[in-house]
Amino acid sequence: MDDNLEKVNRLAGKLMSYARDNILVNLRFLDVAVSALALEPRAGLSGFASDGVKIYYDPVFLLRKYKEEPAFALRMYLHILFHLIFFHSFQYDKLDKEAWSLAADIAVEAAVMELEVPGGVLTLDEQKERKLRGIKADIGALTAEKVYRYLKNFNISAKERRELSLLFFMDSHMLWEGKEEQELSVSAEQWKKLSERVRADLKSFSAGKTDSQSMEQSLNQAVKDRYKYSDLLSRFTVMNEDMQINDDEFDYIYYTYGLSAYGNMPLVEPLEYKDSKKVKDFVIAIDTSASCRGALVKAFLQKTYAILSGEDTFFKKMNVHIIQCDHEVQKDTRITSLEDMNYFLANEKLTGFGSTDFRPVFEHVEELLAKGEFENLKGLIYFTDGYGIYPQKMPPYEVMFVFLDNGDEGPDVPPWAVKVLLDYEELEDEY
């Protein structure tokens, strides 16, 4: 190796080691995350990148940046580390990549600057602070998820996006894309556990020391349980006969008898019924109080309809009650087929928009059960903002309260109910 190149690699390696030691001394709650990442020089990279296993850095680029900004190595180390513990790289392929990259960079820089790490100030921090204050005034919490919705839904000009990108850009996200699914899931599971550990350690570290609000909110977002709404329905399935050909019970004796008796004419008698595990009896409760906006309710119903349209989800004959309720039950619509659901979505108008009380829905369902309206009710999903009066008694079926994710842990629910935070992006995406 050329002597100059060897010297460059050695100096760059020392800078990264000093940055790591600074983090371990001043931000001890990050020790497990720091230990999970190896450092590897990569000539010609012209920057920094990480695949969740290593931090790759260009030694020449690092030394050049160090001359301009002595804090650069430390800030870059933290920037990449926070991307991983905030789970940013593992959502990259699911969203608008350009908007998500920018949102992730903004969220990370907000969290890093709140910690006020000794020796970690960059020249552009003051300018970043002004931009962050403006964004925070519009959306509140500076998590990547909220900033992403800000970039997608607010009227942000192309010029302003470019300015934000230049201001907050630090590392390349090229290694976030195109990972093998198995590799991605293993790495994601590892980093979720590390994020949970960091969150626990942060609480004891930051008590009375520093304002780490953005970091806490981003960590809450990272470690939350993520559910696909379509997968939730599997909890409410029952085994029953469904009208369809059952290839699993093909009669080979009947088939070969036809060949022997009639030459080239096999006899085939497919069964018309097949045991299937699907949803049959089900309740969808919709909070139509004033705090639950009609557009969100409609998006939820459209998402539900898309799932119901899948032939492997519901029996041909279904018994679904869609109950609209604010402080009292406003309407109960019984759905027995996909045609009924289609008509409901096309023609039904939501009613209510008063205060919120969840109890009337459960009382109404109890009356329906007493009347024999359900053969085997497995569950109820209640779409709401969560601010209402819950029933005290546990019902004889599973209950899920579904809230839109606002970047926090969501409202508390009774211990007998399951709380699900549904991403805006999942609600809006086509199934």
C-alpha positions in Angstrom: 0.0 0.0 0.0 1.2 3.5 -0.9 2.6 5.3 2.2 0.3 8.3 1.7 -2.8 6.1 1.3 -1.8 4.2 4.4 -1.4 7.4 6.4 -4.8 8.6 5.1 -6.5 5.4 6.2 -4.8 5.5 9.6 -5.8 9.1 10.3 -9.4 8.5 9.1 -9.7 5.4 11.3 -8.5 7.4 14.3 -11.1 10.1 13.6 -13.9 7.5 13.5 -12.5 5.8 16.7 -12.5 9.2 18.5 -16.1 9.8 17.3 -17.1 6.4 18.7 -15.4 7.0 22.0 -17.1 10.5 22.3 -20.5 8.8 21.9 -19.7 6.1 24.5 -18.5 8.7 27.0 -21.2 11.3 26.6 -24.2 9.2 25.4 -23.9 5.9 27.3 -27.4 4.9 26.4 -26.2 4.3 22.8 -23.5 1.8 23.8 -25.3 -1.3 22.6 -26.1 0.3 19.2 -22.5 1.5 18.7 -21.3 -2.0 19.5 -23.6 -3.5 16.8 -21.9 -1.5 14.0 -18.5 -2.2 12.6 -16.4 0.4 10.8 -15.0 -0.2 7.3 -13.1 2.2 5.1 -14.2 2.2 1.4 -12.2 4.3 -1.0 -14.1 6.0 -3.7 -17.4 6.1 -1.8 -17.2 9.9 -1.6 -19.2 9.9 1.6 -20.7 7.6 4.2 -23.3 4.8 4.0 -24.5 1.9 6.2 -26.3 -1.4 5.5 -27.2 -2.0 9.2 -24.1 -4.1 9.8 -21.3 -1.7 9.0 -20.6 2.0 8.6 -18.7 2.5 5.4 -16.7 5.7 5.0 -14.4 7.2 2.4 -11.1 8.1 4.2 -10.1 10.9 1.8 -13.6 12.4 1.9 -13.6 12.2 5.8 -10.3 14.0 6.2 -11.3 16.7 3.7 -14.6 17.3 5.7 -12.7 17.2 9.0 -10.6 20.2 7.9 -13.8 22.1 7.2 -15.8 20.8 10.2 -13.9 19.2 13.1 -17.2 17.8 14.4 -18.1 16.1 11.1 -17.0 12.5 12.0 -19.0 12.6 15.3 -22.1 14.0 13.7 -22.0 11.6 10.8 -21.6 8.7 13.2 -24.6 9.8 15.2 -26.6 10.5 12.1 -26.2 7.0 10.7 -26.7 5.4 14.1 -30.0 7.3 14.6 -31.2 6.2 11.2 -30.9 2.6 12.3 -32.3 2.9 15.8 -35.2 4.9 14.4 -35.8 2.1 11.8 -35.6 4.4 8.9 -33.8 2.1 6.5 -36.3 -0.7 6.9 -39.2 1.4 5.6 -37.4 2.8 2.6 -38.7 0.4 -0.1 -42.3 0.9 1.1 -42.6 4.6 0.6 -41.7 7.5 -1.8 -38.0 7.0 -1.5 -37.0 10.7 -2.2 -39.5 12.1 0.4 -38.7 9.4 2.9 -34.9 10.0 2.7 -35.4 13.7 3.3 -37.9 13.1 6.1 -35.5 10.7 7.8 -32.6 13.1 7.5 -34.6 15.9 9.0 -35.8 13.7 11.9 -32.3 12.5 12.7 -30.8 15.9 12.7 -33.6 17.2 15.0 -32.8 14.4 17.5 -29.0 14.8 17.3 -29.1 18.6 17.9 -31.4 18.3 20.9 -28.8 16.1 22.7 -26.2 18.9 22.5 -23.2 16.5 22.4 -19.9 18.2 23.4 -17.8 18.8 20.3 -20.8 18.1 18.0 -21.8 21.4 16.6 -21.7 22.1 12.8 -21.7 25.4 11.0 -25.2 24.8 9.5 -26.8 23.9 12.8 -28.2 27.4 13.4 -29.9 27.4 9.9 -31.2 23.9 10.5 -32.7 25.0 13.9 -34.7 27.8 12.1 -36.1 25.3 9.6 -36.9 22.8 12.3 -38.8 25.3 14.3 -40.9 26.2 11.3 -41.7 22.5 10.5 -42.4 21.7 14.2 -44.9 24.6 14.3 -46.8 23.0 11.5 -46.7 19.3 12.5 -45.7 19.0 16.2 -43.4 16.0 16.7 -40.4 15.8 14.4 -40.5 12.1 13.6 -39.7 10.9 10.1 -43.3 9.6 9.7 -44.7 13.1 10.5 -42.2 14.9 8.4 -42.9 12.5 5.5 -46.6 13.4 5.7 -45.7 17.1 5.8 -43.6 16.7 2.7 -46.4 14.7 0.9 -49.4 16.7 2.0 -48.3 20.3 2.5 -47.7 22.5 -0.4 -43.9 22.3 -0.4 -42.3 23.7 -3.5 -39.6 21.9 -5.4 -37.2 24.7 -4.6 -37.9 24.4 -0.9 -37.4 20.6 -1.1 -34.0 21.1 -2.7 -33.0 23.6 0.0 -34.1 21.2 2.7 -32.2 18.4 1.0 -29.0 20.4 0.8 -29.3 21.5 4.4 -30.0 18.2 6.0 -28.2 15.7 3.8 -25.4 13.8 5.5 -25.1 10.2 4.3 -25.9 8.1 1.3 -29.0 5.9 1.5 -28.0 3.7 -1.4 -27.6 0.6 0.8 -31.1 0.9 2.1 -32.5 -0.3 -1.2 -32.7 -3.8 -2.7 -31.8 -6.0 0.3 -32.8 -9.6 0.2 -36.0 -10.1 2.2 -34.5 -12.6 4.6 -31.5 -10.4 5.3 -33.7 -7.4 5.8 -36.0 -9.2 8.3 -33.1 -10.5 10.4 -31.4 -7.1 10.5 -34.8 -5.4 11.2 -35.5 -7.7 14.1 -32.0 -7.1 15.5 -32.3 -3.3 15.3 -35.8 -3.3 16.8 -34.4 -5.0 19.9 -31.5 -2.5 20.0 -34.0 0.3 19.7 -36.0 -1.0 22.7 -32.8 -1.2 24.7 -31.8 2.4 23.7 -35.2 3.7 24.6 -35.1 2.1 28.1 -31.6 3.4 28.7 -32.4 6.9 27.4 -35.1 7.4 30.1 -32.6 7.0 32.9 -29.8 8.9 31.1 -31.8 12.0 30.1 -33.8 12.5 33.3 -33.3 16.2 34.2 -30.2 16.5 31.9 -31.4 17.4 28.4 -34.4 17.8 26.1 -34.6 14.7 24.1 -38.2 15.0 23.0 -37.6 14.3 19.2 -35.5 11.3 20.0 -38.0 9.8 22.4 -40.8 10.3 19.9 -38.8 8.7 17.1 -37.8 5.8 19.3 -41.5 5.2 20.2 -42.2 5.1 16.5 -39.4 2.7 15.9 -40.2 0.1 18.5 -44.0 0.1 18.2 -45.6 -3.1 17.0 -46.5 -2.8 13.3 -49.6 -4.5 12.0 -50.9 -4.8 8.5 -54.6 -4.1 8.8 -55.2 -7.0 6.4 -53.4 -9.3 8.8 -55.7 -8.3 11.7 -58.6 -10.1 10.2 -56.9 -13.5 10.6 -57.6 -13.2 14.4 -61.3 -13.3 13.7 -61.4 -16.3 11.3 -63.4 -19.5 11.9 -63.3 -22.9 10.2 -66.4 -23.6 8.1 -67.4 -25.1 4.7 -67.2 -22.8 1.7 -68.5 -23.4 -1.8 -65.4 -24.0 -3.9 -63.6 -26.9 -5.6 -61.5 -28.9 -3.1 -58.4 -30.0 -5.0 -57.0 -31.6 -1.8 -59.6 -34.3 -1.8 -59.3 -35.4 -5.4 -60.5 -39.0 -5.9 -57.8 -40.9 -7.8 -59.8 -44.3 -7.7 -62.7 -42.7 -9.5 -60.3 -41.1 -12.0 -58.5 -44.4 -12.8 -61.8 -46.4 -13.0 -62.9 -44.1 -15.8 -59.7 -44.7 -17.7 -60.0 -48.5 -17.4 -63.7 -48.6 -18.2 -63.9 -46.1 -21.0 -60.4 -45.9 -22.4 -59.4 -42.3 -22.6 -62.3 -40.9 -20.5 -61.3 -40.3 -16.8 -64.1 -39.6 -14.3 -63.7 -36.5 -12.2 -66.1 -35.4 -9.4 -64.6 -32.4 -7.6 -66.1 -31.7 -4.2 -68.2 -28.5 -4.1 -67.3 -27.8 -0.5 -64.0 -27.1 1.2 -63.2 -26.5 4.8 -61.8 -22.9 5.0 -60.7 -20.6 7.7 -62.2 -17.3 7.0 -64.2 -14.5 8.6 -67.9 -15.0 8.8 -69.5 -12.9 11.7 -67.8 -9.6 12.3 -68.5 -6.1 13.5 -66.9 -2.8 12.3 -67.6 0.1 14.5 -67.0 3.6 13.2 -66.5 6.6 15.5 -68.5 9.4 13.8 -68.0 11.9 16.5 -66.9 15.5 15.6 -63.3 14.7 16.3 -63.2 11.9 13.7 -63.0 13.5 10.3 -65.2 12.1 7.6 -62.3 11.8 5.1 -60.4 9.6 7.4 -63.4 7.4 8.1 -64.0 7.0 4.3 -60.4 6.1 3.8 -60.7 3.4 6.5 -63.8 2.0 4.9 -62.2 2.0 1.5 -59.2 0.1 2.9 -61.6 -2.3 4.6 -63.5 -2.8 1.4 -60.2 -3.6 -0.5 -59.5 -6.3 2.0 -63.0 -7.7 2.0 -62.8 -7.9 -1.8 -60.1 -10.6 -1.5 -61.7 -14.0 -2.1 -59.6 -15.7 0.5 -60.7 -13.4 3.4 -64.4 -13.8 3.7 -67.0 -16.6 3.1 -69.3 -16.1 0.2 -72.1 -15.5 2.7 -70.9 -13.1 5.4 -72.6 -11.4 8.3 -70.9 -8.1 8.9 -72.5 -5.2 10.8 -71.1 -1.7 10.2 -72.2 0.4 13.2 -71.9 4.2 13.2 -71.8 5.7 16.6 -70.9 9.0 18.3 -72.4 9.2 21.8 -75.1 6.8 20.7 -75.6 4.3 17.9 -76.6 6.2 14.8 -77.0 3.4 12.3 -76.4 -0.3 11.9 -75.9 -1.6 8.4 -75.8 -5.4 7.8 -73.5 -6.6 5.0 -74.1 -10.1 3.6 -72.1 -9.9 0.4 -69.4 -7.9 -1.4 -72.2 -6.3 -3.4 -73.7 -5.0 -0.2 -70.4 -3.5 0.8 -70.0 -1.9 -2.6 -73.4 -0.3 -2.4 -72.7 0.9 1.2 -69.5 2.7 0.1 -71.0 4.2 -2.9 -74.2 5.5 -1.3 -74.0 5.6 2.5 -73.6 8.9 4.3 -72.1 9.0 7.7 -74.3 10.2 10.5 -73.5 11.6 14.0 -70.6 13.9 14.7 -71.5 14.5 18.4 -69.4 13.5 21.4 -67.8 10.1 21.8 -69.0 7.2 23.9 -67.9 3.7 23.0 -70.4 1.9 25.3 -73.5 2.1 23.1 -71.8 0.0 20.4 -71.0 -2.8 22.9 -74.6 -2.6 24.3 -76.0 -2.8 20.8 -73.8 -5.9 19.9 -74.9 -7.5 23.2 -78.5 -7.1 22.1 -77.7 -8.6 18.7 -76.1 -11.6 20.3 -79.2 -12.1 22.5 -81.4 -12.1 19.4 -79.2 -14.7 17.7 -78.0 -12.3 15.0 -74.5 -13.9 15.0 -73.6 -17.6 14.6 -70.1 -17.2 15.9 -69.0 -13.6 16.5 -65.2 -13.6 16.7 -64.4 -9.9 16.9 -65.1 -6.2 16.6 -62.8 -3.5 15.2 -63.5 0.0 16.4 -62.0 2.8 14.3 -61.7 5.9 16.4 -59.5 8.7 17.6 -59.6 7.1 21.1 -61.0 9.9 23.1 -64.2 8.6 24.6 -65.8 6.5 27.3 -64.8 2.8 27.3 -67.0 0.0 28.7 -65.8 -1.6 31.9 -66.9 -5.1 31.1 -64.9 -7.4 28.9 -67.1 -8.7 26.0 -67.1 -12.4 24.9 -65.3 -11.7 21.7 -62.0 -10.0 20.7 -61.9 -6.2 20.4 -59.4 -4.0 18.6 -59.3 -0.3 18.8 -57.7 1.1 15.7 -56.2 4.6 15.9 -54.3 6.6 13.3 -50.7 6.8 14.2 -49.7 10.4 15.3 -46.2 9.6 16.3 -46.9 8.8 19.9 -48.1 5.8 21.8 -51.8 6.5 21.2 -54.6 6.6 23.8 -54.9 4.0 26.5 -57.4 1.2 26.0 -58.9 -1.3 28.5 -56.7 -4.2 29.3 -59.0 -6.6 27.5 -58.7 -4.8 24.2 -55.9 -4.7 21.6 -54.6 -1.3 20.6 -53.5 -0.9 17.0 -51.8 2.2 15.6 -52.5 2.3 11.8 -50.1 4.3 9.6 -51.6 7.0 7.4 -49.5 5.6 4.5 -51.0 2.1 5.0 -54.5 3.5 5.2 -54.0 5.5 2.0 -52.1 2.9 0.0 -54.0 0.6 -2.4 -54.3 -2.9 -1.0 
